[in-house]
């Protein structure tokens, strides 16, 4: 399972990988590369926030289960 901390830690590497892949799959044009890279990077950032929410919900549920025992 990937944690928000891990995603934040490897954010720089993800940026480089996304830019390299977008350079490979697009024509040799910087604008096309950016147009492809931006949505992928936005999805990466959204995944960080979603994983943070999921982790908080799991911790909250675990605390609730421990209290009921």
PDB file with SEQRES, HELIX, SHEET and CRYST1 records, atoms N, CA, C and O in Angstrom:
SEQRES   1 A   69  UNK UNK UNK UNK UNK UNK UNK UNK UNK UNK UNK UNK UNK          
SEQRES   2 A   69  UNK UNK UNK UNK UNK UNK UNK UNK UNK UNK UNK UNK UNK          
SEQRES   3 A   69  UNK UNK UNK UNK UNK UNK UNK UNK UNK UNK UNK UNK UNK          
SEQRES   4 A   69  UNK UNK UNK UNK UNK UNK UNK UNK UNK UNK UNK UNK UNK          
SEQRES   5 A   69  UNK UNK UNK UNK UNK UNK UNK UNK UNK UNK UNK UNK UNK          
SEQRES   6 A   69  UNK UNK UNK UNK                                              
HELIX    1 AA1 UNK A    4  UNK A    9  1                                   6    
HELIX    2 AA2 UNK A   11  UNK A   25  1                                  15    
HELIX    3 AA3 UNK A   30  UNK A   68  1                                  39    
CRYST1    1.000    1.000    1.000  90.00  90.00  90.00 P 1           1          
ATOM      1  N   UNK A   1       0.843  -1.179   0.000  1.00  0.00           N  
ATOM      2  CA  UNK A   1       0.000   0.000   0.000  1.00  0.00           C  
ATOM      3  C   UNK A   1       0.892   1.248   0.000  1.00  0.00           C  
ATOM      4  O   UNK A   1       1.895   1.306   0.711  1.00  0.00           O  
ATOM      5  N   UNK A   2       0.524   2.209  -0.780  1.00  0.00           N  
ATOM      6  CA  UNK A   2       1.297   3.439  -0.895  1.00  0.00           C  
ATOM      7  C   UNK A   2       0.718   4.479   0.056  1.00  0.00           C  
ATOM      8  O   UNK A   2      -0.489   4.719   0.075  1.00  0.00           O  
ATOM      9  N   UNK A   3       1.587   5.085   0.834  1.00  0.00           N  
ATOM     10  CA  UNK A   3       1.147   6.100   1.778  1.00  0.00           C  
ATOM     11  C   UNK A   3       1.357   7.489   1.188  1.00  0.00           C  
ATOM     12  O   UNK A   3       2.144   7.653   0.256  1.00  0.00           O  
ATOM     13  N   UNK A   4       0.662   8.487   1.720  1.00  0.00           N  
ATOM     14  CA  UNK A   4       0.868   9.853   1.239  1.00  0.00           C  
ATOM     15  C   UNK A   4       2.312  10.315   1.424  1.00  0.00           C  
ATOM     16  O   UNK A   4       2.851  11.069   0.614  1.00  0.00           O  
ATOM     17  N   UNK A   5       2.922   9.842   2.511  1.00  0.00           N  
ATOM     18  CA  UNK A   5       4.316  10.220   2.758  1.00  0.00           C  
ATOM     19  C   UNK A   5       5.225   9.704   1.639  1.00  0.00           C  
ATOM     20  O   UNK A   5       6.113  10.420   1.176  1.00  0.00           O  
ATOM     21  N   UNK A   6       5.000   8.470   1.212  1.00  0.00           N  
ATOM     22  CA  UNK A   6       5.803   7.891   0.138  1.00  0.00           C  
ATOM     23  C   UNK A   6       5.581   8.644  -1.169  1.00  0.00           C  
ATOM     24  O   UNK A   6       6.531   8.920  -1.901  1.00  0.00           O  
ATOM     25  N   UNK A   7       4.343   8.970  -1.457  1.00  0.00           N  
ATOM     26  CA  UNK A   7       4.050   9.709  -2.681  1.00  0.00           C  
ATOM     27  C   UNK A   7       4.714  11.080  -2.677  1.00  0.00           C  
ATOM     28  O   UNK A   7       5.249  11.520  -3.695  1.00  0.00           O  
ATOM     29  N   UNK A   8       4.676  11.752  -1.532  1.00  0.00           N  
ATOM     30  CA  UNK A   8       5.332  13.064  -1.438  1.00  0.00           C  
ATOM     31  C   UNK A   8       6.848  12.935  -1.543  1.00  0.00           C  
ATOM     32  O   UNK A   8       7.512  13.777  -2.147  1.00  0.00           O  
ATOM     33  N   UNK A   9       7.384  11.878  -0.953  1.00  0.00           N  
ATOM     34  CA  UNK A   9       8.833  11.666  -0.961  1.00  0.00           C  
ATOM     35  C   UNK A   9       9.362  11.479  -2.384  1.00  0.00           C  
ATOM     36  O   UNK A   9      10.436  11.978  -2.718  1.00  0.00           O  
ATOM     37  N   UNK A  10       8.617  10.767  -3.217  1.00  0.00           N  
ATOM     38  CA  UNK A  10       9.066  10.467  -4.572  1.00  0.00           C  
ATOM     39  C   UNK A  10       8.439  11.372  -5.629  1.00  0.00           C  
ATOM     40  O   UNK A  10       8.436  11.032  -6.812  1.00  0.00           O  
ATOM     41  N   UNK A  11       7.913  12.508  -5.216  1.00  0.00           N  
ATOM     42  CA  UNK A  11       7.269  13.443  -6.134  1.00  0.00           C  
ATOM     43  C   UNK A  11       8.240  13.927  -7.222  1.00  0.00           C  
ATOM     44  O   UNK A  11       7.858  14.025  -8.388  1.00  0.00           O  
ATOM     45  N   UNK A  12       9.477  14.227  -6.852  1.00  0.00           N  
ATOM     46  CA  UNK A  12      10.464  14.712  -7.822  1.00  0.00           C  
ATOM     47  C   UNK A  12      10.769  13.660  -8.880  1.00  0.00           C  
ATOM     48  O   UNK A  12      10.891  13.971 -10.065  1.00  0.00           O  
ATOM     49  N   UNK A  13      10.889  12.413  -8.439  1.00  0.00           N  
ATOM     50  CA  UNK A  13      11.151  11.336  -9.388  1.00  0.00           C  
ATOM     51  C   UNK A  13       9.961  11.136 -10.323  1.00  0.00           C  
ATOM     52  O   UNK A  13      10.134  10.892 -11.517  1.00  0.00           O  
ATOM     53  N   UNK A  14       8.769  11.239  -9.777  1.00  0.00           N  
ATOM     54  CA  UNK A  14       7.564  11.090 -10.594  1.00  0.00           C  
ATOM     55  C   UNK A  14       7.502  12.194 -11.644  1.00  0.00           C  
ATOM     56  O   UNK A  14       7.129  11.938 -12.789  1.00  0.00           O  
ATOM     57  N   UNK A  15       7.861  13.409 -11.267  1.00  0.00           N  
ATOM     58  CA  UNK A  15       7.876  14.527 -12.209  1.00  0.00           C  
ATOM     59  C   UNK A  15       8.822  14.250 -13.370  1.00  0.00           C  
ATOM     60  O   UNK A  15       8.463  14.452 -14.530  1.00  0.00           O  
ATOM     61  N   UNK A  16      10.013  13.794 -13.064  1.00  0.00           N  
ATOM     62  CA  UNK A  16      10.993  13.503 -14.113  1.00  0.00           C  
ATOM     63  C   UNK A  16      10.505  12.374 -15.011  1.00  0.00           C  
ATOM     64  O   UNK A  16      10.625  12.458 -16.234  1.00  0.00           O  
ATOM     65  N   UNK A  17       9.959  11.327 -14.421  1.00  0.00           N  
ATOM     66  CA  UNK A  17       9.465  10.189 -15.206  1.00  0.00           C  
ATOM     67  C   UNK A  17       8.314  10.612 -16.107  1.00  0.00           C  
ATOM     68  O   UNK A  17       8.264  10.217 -17.272  1.00  0.00           O  
ATOM     69  N   UNK A  18       7.390  11.408 -15.583  1.00  0.00           N  
ATOM     70  CA  UNK A  18       6.252  11.872 -16.387  1.00  0.00           C  
ATOM     71  C   UNK A  18       6.733  12.735 -17.545  1.00  0.00           C  
ATOM     72  O   UNK A  18       6.238  12.601 -18.664  1.00  0.00           O  
ATOM     73  N   UNK A  19       7.684  13.610 -17.291  1.00  0.00           N  
ATOM     74  CA  UNK A  19       8.204  14.463 -18.366  1.00  0.00           C  
ATOM     75  C   UNK A  19       8.936  13.649 -19.426  1.00  0.00           C  
ATOM     76  O   UNK A  19       8.820  13.940 -20.617  1.00  0.00           O  
ATOM     77  N   UNK A  20       9.679  12.645 -19.012  1.00  0.00           N  
ATOM     78  CA  UNK A  20      10.368  11.788 -19.984  1.00  0.00           C  
ATOM     79  C   UNK A  20       9.367  11.013 -20.823  1.00  0.00           C  
ATOM     80  O   UNK A  20       9.494  10.944 -22.046  1.00  0.00           O  
ATOM     81  N   UNK A  21       8.367  10.427 -20.163  1.00  0.00           N  
ATOM     82  CA  UNK A  21       7.355   9.671 -20.915  1.00  0.00           C  
ATOM     83  C   UNK A  21       6.547  10.569 -21.844  1.00  0.00           C  
ATOM     84  O   UNK A  21       6.221  10.173 -22.963  1.00  0.00           O  
ATOM     85  N   UNK A  22       6.224  11.768 -21.389  1.00  0.00           N  
ATOM     86  CA  UNK A  22       5.474  12.663 -22.268  1.00  0.00           C  
ATOM     87  C   UNK A  22       6.335  13.131 -23.435  1.00  0.00           C  
ATOM     88  O   UNK A  22       5.809  13.399 -24.516  1.00  0.00           O  
ATOM     89  N   UNK A  23       7.642  13.235 -23.240  1.00  0.00           N  
ATOM     90  CA  UNK A  23       8.524  13.589 -24.348  1.00  0.00           C  
ATOM     91  C   UNK A  23       8.608  12.450 -25.364  1.00  0.00           C  
ATOM     92  O   UNK A  23       8.758  12.694 -26.561  1.00  0.00           O  
ATOM     93  N   UNK A  24       8.511  11.216 -24.890  1.00  0.00           N  
ATOM     94  CA  UNK A  24       8.590  10.064 -25.785  1.00  0.00           C  
ATOM     95  C   UNK A  24       7.306   9.904 -26.597  1.00  0.00           C  
ATOM     96  O   UNK A  24       7.362   9.609 -27.791  1.00  0.00           O  
ATOM     97  N   UNK A  25       6.150  10.096 -25.960  1.00  0.00           N  
ATOM     98  CA  UNK A  25       4.897   9.797 -26.651  1.00  0.00           C  
ATOM     99  C   UNK A  25       4.341  10.963 -27.460  1.00  0.00           C  
ATOM    100  O   UNK A  25       3.380  10.783 -28.208  1.00  0.00           O  
ATOM    101  N   UNK A  26       4.920  12.150 -27.329  1.00  0.00           N  
ATOM    102  CA  UNK A  26       4.426  13.295 -28.098  1.00  0.00           C  
ATOM    103  C   UNK A  26       5.415  13.657 -29.201  1.00  0.00           C  
ATOM    104  O   UNK A  26       6.573  13.243 -29.166  1.00  0.00           O  
ATOM    105  N   UNK A  27       4.951  14.431 -30.178  1.00  0.00           N  
ATOM    106  CA  UNK A  27       5.878  14.929 -31.189  1.00  0.00           C  
ATOM    107  C   UNK A  27       6.921  15.840 -30.545  1.00  0.00           C  
ATOM    108  O   UNK A  27       6.735  16.289 -29.414  1.00  0.00           O  
ATOM    109  N   UNK A  28       8.012  16.113 -31.251  1.00  0.00           N  
ATOM    110  CA  UNK A  28       9.073  16.944 -30.651  1.00  0.00           C  
ATOM    111  C   UNK A  28       8.647  18.406 -30.513  1.00  0.00           C  
ATOM    112  O   UNK A  28       9.133  19.284 -31.225  1.00  0.00           O  
ATOM    113  N   UNK A  29       7.741  18.635 -29.593  1.00  0.00           N  
ATOM    114  CA  UNK A  29       7.203  19.968 -29.373  1.00  0.00           C  
ATOM    115  C   UNK A  29       6.999  20.139 -27.867  1.00  0.00           C  
ATOM    116  O   UNK A  29       6.346  19.315 -27.227  1.00  0.00           O  
ATOM    117  N   UNK A  30       7.549  21.194 -27.317  1.00  0.00           N  
ATOM    118  CA  UNK A  30       7.473  21.406 -25.870  1.00  0.00           C  
ATOM    119  C   UNK A  30       6.029  21.614 -25.417  1.00  0.00           C  
ATOM    120  O   UNK A  30       5.642  21.135 -24.351  1.00  0.00           O  
ATOM    121  N   UNK A  31       5.246  22.310 -26.199  1.00  0.00           N  
ATOM    122  CA  UNK A  31       3.856  22.565 -25.824  1.00  0.00           C  
ATOM    123  C   UNK A  31       3.069  21.258 -25.715  1.00  0.00           C  
ATOM    124  O   UNK A  31       2.286  21.081 -24.782  1.00  0.00           O  
ATOM    125  N   UNK A  32       3.273  20.353 -26.654  1.00  0.00           N  
ATOM    126  CA  UNK A  32       2.589  19.054 -26.600  1.00  0.00           C  
ATOM    127  C   UNK A  32       3.023  18.264 -25.378  1.00  0.00           C  
ATOM    128  O   UNK A  32       2.211  17.607 -24.728  1.00  0.00           O  
ATOM    129  N   UNK A  33       4.296  18.333 -25.077  1.00  0.00           N  
ATOM    130  CA  UNK A  33       4.812  17.616 -23.911  1.00  0.00           C  
ATOM    131  C   UNK A  33       4.159  18.146 -22.638  1.00  0.00           C  
ATOM    132  O   UNK A  33       3.771  17.363 -21.771  1.00  0.00           O  
ATOM    133  N   UNK A  34       4.037  19.436 -22.522  1.00  0.00           N  
ATOM    134  CA  UNK A  34       3.427  20.030 -21.331  1.00  0.00           C  
ATOM    135  C   UNK A  34       1.938  19.706 -21.265  1.00  0.00           C  
ATOM    136  O   UNK A  34       1.407  19.442 -20.186  1.00  0.00           O  
ATOM    137  N   UNK A  35       1.268  19.726 -22.406  1.00  0.00           N  
ATOM    138  CA  UNK A  35      -0.163  19.416 -22.447  1.00  0.00           C  
ATOM    139  C   UNK A  35      -0.424  17.987 -21.980  1.00  0.00           C  
ATOM    140  O   UNK A  35      -1.452  17.717 -21.360  1.00  0.00           O  
ATOM    141  N   UNK A  36       0.490  17.079 -22.269  1.00  0.00           N  
ATOM    142  CA  UNK A  36       0.338  15.697 -21.822  1.00  0.00           C  
ATOM    143  C   UNK A  36       0.753  15.541 -20.359  1.00  0.00           C  
ATOM    144  O   UNK A  36       0.129  14.780 -19.620  1.00  0.00           O  
ATOM    145  N   UNK A  37       1.789  16.247 -19.937  1.00  0.00           N  
ATOM    146  CA  UNK A  37       2.341  16.058 -18.593  1.00  0.00           C  
ATOM    147  C   UNK A  37       1.460  16.660 -17.501  1.00  0.00           C  
ATOM    148  O   UNK A  37       1.344  16.083 -16.420  1.00  0.00           O  
ATOM    149  N   UNK A  38       0.848  17.792 -17.759  1.00  0.00           N  
ATOM    150  CA  UNK A  38       0.082  18.483 -16.716  1.00  0.00           C  
ATOM    151  C   UNK A  38      -1.073  17.637 -16.160  1.00  0.00           C  
ATOM    152  O   UNK A  38      -1.198  17.534 -14.940  1.00  0.00           O  
ATOM    153  N   UNK A  39      -1.912  17.033 -16.992  1.00  0.00           N  
ATOM    154  CA  UNK A  39      -2.993  16.212 -16.413  1.00  0.00           C  
ATOM    155  C   UNK A  39      -2.475  15.023 -15.594  1.00  0.00           C  
ATOM    156  O   UNK A  39      -3.068  14.661 -14.578  1.00  0.00           O  
ATOM    157  N   UNK A  40      -1.389  14.430 -16.032  1.00  0.00           N  
ATOM    158  CA  UNK A  40      -0.838  13.292 -15.289  1.00  0.00           C  
ATOM    159  C   UNK A  40      -0.303  13.754 -13.943  1.00  0.00           C  
ATOM    160  O   UNK A  40      -0.497  13.077 -12.934  1.00  0.00           O  
ATOM    161  N   UNK A  41       0.361  14.889 -13.920  1.00  0.00           N  
ATOM    162  CA  UNK A  41       0.866  15.416 -12.657  1.00  0.00           C  
ATOM    163  C   UNK A  41      -0.268  15.838 -11.735  1.00  0.00           C  
ATOM    164  O   UNK A  41      -0.172  15.678 -10.519  1.00  0.00           O  
ATOM    165  N   UNK A  42      -1.337  16.375 -12.304  1.00  0.00           N  
ATOM    166  CA  UNK A  42      -2.503  16.714 -11.484  1.00  0.00           C  
ATOM    167  C   UNK A  42      -3.118  15.461 -10.857  1.00  0.00           C  
ATOM    168  O   UNK A  42      -3.520  15.472  -9.694  1.00  0.00           O  
ATOM    169  N   UNK A  43      -3.186  14.388 -11.637  1.00  0.00           N  
ATOM    170  CA  UNK A  43      -3.696  13.129 -11.101  1.00  0.00           C  
ATOM    171  C   UNK A  43      -2.801  12.605  -9.977  1.00  0.00           C  
ATOM    172  O   UNK A  43      -3.291  12.040  -8.999  1.00  0.00           O  
ATOM    173  N   UNK A  44      -1.508  12.793 -10.121  1.00  0.00           N  
ATOM    174  CA  UNK A  44      -0.566  12.376  -9.073  1.00  0.00           C  
ATOM    175  C   UNK A  44      -0.830  13.152  -7.784  1.00  0.00           C  
ATOM    176  O   UNK A  44      -0.876  12.572  -6.699  1.00  0.00           O  
ATOM    177  N   UNK A  45      -1.003  14.463  -7.910  1.00  0.00           N  
ATOM    178  CA  UNK A  45      -1.275  15.285  -6.734  1.00  0.00           C  
ATOM    179  C   UNK A  45      -2.622  14.923  -6.101  1.00  0.00           C  
ATOM    180  O   UNK A  45      -2.742  14.877  -4.877  1.00  0.00           O  
ATOM    181  N   UNK A  46      -3.615  14.672  -6.921  1.00  0.00           N  
ATOM    182  CA  UNK A  46      -4.925  14.262  -6.408  1.00  0.00           C  
ATOM    183  C   UNK A  46      -4.818  12.933  -5.669  1.00  0.00           C  
ATOM    184  O   UNK A  46      -5.471  12.732  -4.645  1.00  0.00           O  
ATOM    185  N   UNK A  47      -3.995  12.029  -6.190  1.00  0.00           N  
ATOM    186  CA  UNK A  47      -3.834  10.734  -5.527  1.00  0.00           C  
ATOM    187  C   UNK A  47      -3.189  10.896  -4.157  1.00  0.00           C  
ATOM    188  O   UNK A  47      -3.489  10.127  -3.244  1.00  0.00           O  
ATOM    189  N   UNK A  48      -2.306  11.885  -3.994  1.00  0.00           N  
ATOM    190  CA  UNK A  48      -1.717  12.147  -2.685  1.00  0.00           C  
ATOM    191  C   UNK A  48      -2.809  12.554  -1.704  1.00  0.00           C  
ATOM    192  O   UNK A  48      -2.859  12.054  -0.580  1.00  0.00           O  
ATOM    193  N   UNK A  49      -3.683  13.462  -2.129  1.00  0.00           N  
ATOM    194  CA  UNK A  49      -4.742  13.936  -1.245  1.00  0.00           C  
ATOM    195  C   UNK A  49      -5.761  12.835  -0.941  1.00  0.00           C  
ATOM    196  O   UNK A  49      -6.228  12.721   0.192  1.00  0.00           O  
ATOM    197  N   UNK A  50      -6.102  12.041  -1.924  1.00  0.00           N  
ATOM    198  CA  UNK A  50      -7.052  10.954  -1.701  1.00  0.00           C  
ATOM    199  C   UNK A  50      -6.473   9.923  -0.748  1.00  0.00           C  
ATOM    200  O   UNK A  50      -7.175   9.441   0.141  1.00  0.00           O  
ATOM    201  N   UNK A  51      -5.210   9.578  -0.919  1.00  0.00           N  
ATOM    202  CA  UNK A  51      -4.609   8.598  -0.012  1.00  0.00           C  
ATOM    203  C   UNK A  51      -4.529   9.137   1.411  1.00  0.00           C  
ATOM    204  O   UNK A  51      -4.646   8.372   2.369  1.00  0.00           O  
ATOM    205  N   UNK A  52      -4.330  10.453   1.562  1.00  0.00           N  
ATOM    206  CA  UNK A  52      -4.318  11.050   2.895  1.00  0.00           C  
ATOM    207  C   UNK A  52      -5.696  10.926   3.544  1.00  0.00           C  
ATOM    208  O   UNK A  52      -5.799  10.624   4.733  1.00  0.00           O  
ATOM    209  N   UNK A  53      -6.736  11.154   2.777  1.00  0.00           N  
ATOM    210  CA  UNK A  53      -8.108  11.036   3.290  1.00  0.00           C  
ATOM    211  C   UNK A  53      -8.407   9.593   3.680  1.00  0.00           C  
ATOM    212  O   UNK A  53      -9.005   9.344   4.726  1.00  0.00           O  
ATOM    213  N   UNK A  54      -7.999   8.652   2.853  1.00  0.00           N  
ATOM    214  CA  UNK A  54      -8.256   7.235   3.134  1.00  0.00           C  
ATOM    215  C   UNK A  54      -7.527   6.795   4.397  1.00  0.00           C  
ATOM    216  O   UNK A  54      -8.092   6.080   5.225  1.00  0.00           O  
ATOM    217  N   UNK A  55      -6.275   7.219   4.550  1.00  0.00           N  
ATOM    218  CA  UNK A  55      -5.510   6.856   5.743  1.00  0.00           C  
ATOM    219  C   UNK A  55      -6.180   7.421   7.002  1.00  0.00           C  
ATOM    220  O   UNK A  55      -6.287   6.731   8.016  1.00  0.00           O  
ATOM    221  N   UNK A  56      -6.630   8.683   6.929  1.00  0.00           N  
ATOM    222  CA  UNK A  56      -7.311   9.283   8.083  1.00  0.00           C  
ATOM    223  C   UNK A  56      -8.578   8.526   8.433  1.00  0.00           C  
ATOM    224  O   UNK A  56      -8.856   8.290   9.609  1.00  0.00           O  
ATOM    225  N   UNK A  57      -9.350   8.143   7.423  1.00  0.00           N  
ATOM    226  CA  UNK A  57     -10.587   7.393   7.664  1.00  0.00           C  
ATOM    227  C   UNK A  57     -10.288   6.027   8.275  1.00  0.00           C  
ATOM    228  O   UNK A  57     -11.010   5.571   9.162  1.00  0.00           O  
ATOM    229  N   UNK A  58      -9.232   5.377   7.806  1.00  0.00           N  
ATOM    230  CA  UNK A  58      -8.869   4.077   8.372  1.00  0.00           C  
ATOM    231  C   UNK A  58      -8.436   4.213   9.831  1.00  0.00           C  
ATOM    232  O   UNK A  58      -8.794   3.387  10.670  1.00  0.00           O  
ATOM    233  N   UNK A  59      -7.669   5.256  10.126  1.00  0.00           N  
ATOM    234  CA  UNK A  59      -7.241   5.468  11.510  1.00  0.00           C  
ATOM    235  C   UNK A  59      -8.432   5.788  12.408  1.00  0.00           C  
ATOM    236  O   UNK A  59      -8.508   5.311  13.540  1.00  0.00           O  
ATOM    237  N   UNK A  60      -9.356   6.591  11.904  1.00  0.00           N  
ATOM    238  CA  UNK A  60     -10.551   6.935  12.668  1.00  0.00           C  
ATOM    239  C   UNK A  60     -11.385   5.683  12.940  1.00  0.00           C  
ATOM    240  O   UNK A  60     -11.892   5.497  14.046  1.00  0.00           O  
ATOM    241  N   UNK A  61     -11.524   4.831  11.933  1.00  0.00           N  
ATOM    242  CA  UNK A  61     -12.298   3.608  12.092  1.00  0.00           C  
ATOM    243  C   UNK A  61     -11.612   2.663  13.077  1.00  0.00           C  
ATOM    244  O   UNK A  61     -12.277   2.009  13.881  1.00  0.00           O  
ATOM    245  N   UNK A  62     -10.290   2.593  13.013  1.00  0.00           N  
ATOM    246  CA  UNK A  62      -9.548   1.733  13.934  1.00  0.00           C  
ATOM    247  C   UNK A  62      -9.709   2.219  15.373  1.00  0.00           C  
ATOM    248  O   UNK A  62      -9.884   1.408  16.282  1.00  0.00           O  
ATOM    249  N   UNK A  63      -9.651   3.534  15.587  1.00  0.00           N  
ATOM    250  CA  UNK A  63      -9.846   4.066  16.938  1.00  0.00           C  
ATOM    251  C   UNK A  63     -11.255   3.771  17.447  1.00  0.00           C  
ATOM    252  O   UNK A  63     -11.449   3.455  18.620  1.00  0.00           O  
ATOM    253  N   UNK A  64     -12.231   3.878  16.553  1.00  0.00           N  
ATOM    254  CA  UNK A  64     -13.614   3.601  16.933  1.00  0.00           C  
ATOM    255  C   UNK A  64     -13.779   2.122  17.305  1.00  0.00           C  
ATOM    256  O   UNK A  64     -14.468   1.801  18.274  1.00  0.00           O  
ATOM    257  N   UNK A  65     -13.154   1.231  16.546  1.00  0.00           N  
ATOM    258  CA  UNK A  65     -13.236  -0.204  16.836  1.00  0.00           C  
ATOM    259  C   UNK A  65     -12.554  -0.536  18.155  1.00  0.00           C  
ATOM    260  O   UNK A  65     -13.027  -1.396  18.898  1.00  0.00           O  
ATOM    261  N   UNK A  66     -11.459   0.131  18.451  1.00  0.00           N  
ATOM    262  CA  UNK A  66     -10.746  -0.146  19.700  1.00  0.00           C  
ATOM    263  C   UNK A  66     -11.574   0.328  20.897  1.00  0.00           C  
ATOM    264  O   UNK A  66     -11.579  -0.329  21.937  1.00  0.00           O  
ATOM    265  N   UNK A  67     -12.268   1.453  20.763  1.00  0.00           N  
ATOM    266  CA  UNK A  67     -13.093   1.960  21.850  1.00  0.00           C  
ATOM    267  C   UNK A  67     -14.278   1.053  22.163  1.00  0.00           C  
ATOM    268  O   UNK A  67     -14.680   0.921  23.319  1.00  0.00           O  
ATOM    269  N   UNK A  68     -14.831   0.434  21.131  1.00  0.00           N  
ATOM    270  CA  UNK A  68     -16.024  -0.398  21.326  1.00  0.00           C  
ATOM    271  C   UNK A  68     -15.684  -1.737  21.960  1.00  0.00           C  
ATOM    272  O   UNK A  68     -16.595  -2.434  22.406  1.00  0.00           O  
ATOM    273  N   UNK A  69     -14.467  -2.113  22.020  1.00  0.00           N  
ATOM    274  CA  UNK A  69     -14.093  -3.415  22.602  1.00  0.00           C  
ATOM    275  C   UNK A  69     -13.991  -3.357  24.053  1.00  0.00           C  
ATOM    276  O   UNK A  69     -13.687  -4.364  24.692  1.00  0.00           O  
TER     277      UNK A  69                                                      
END                                                                             
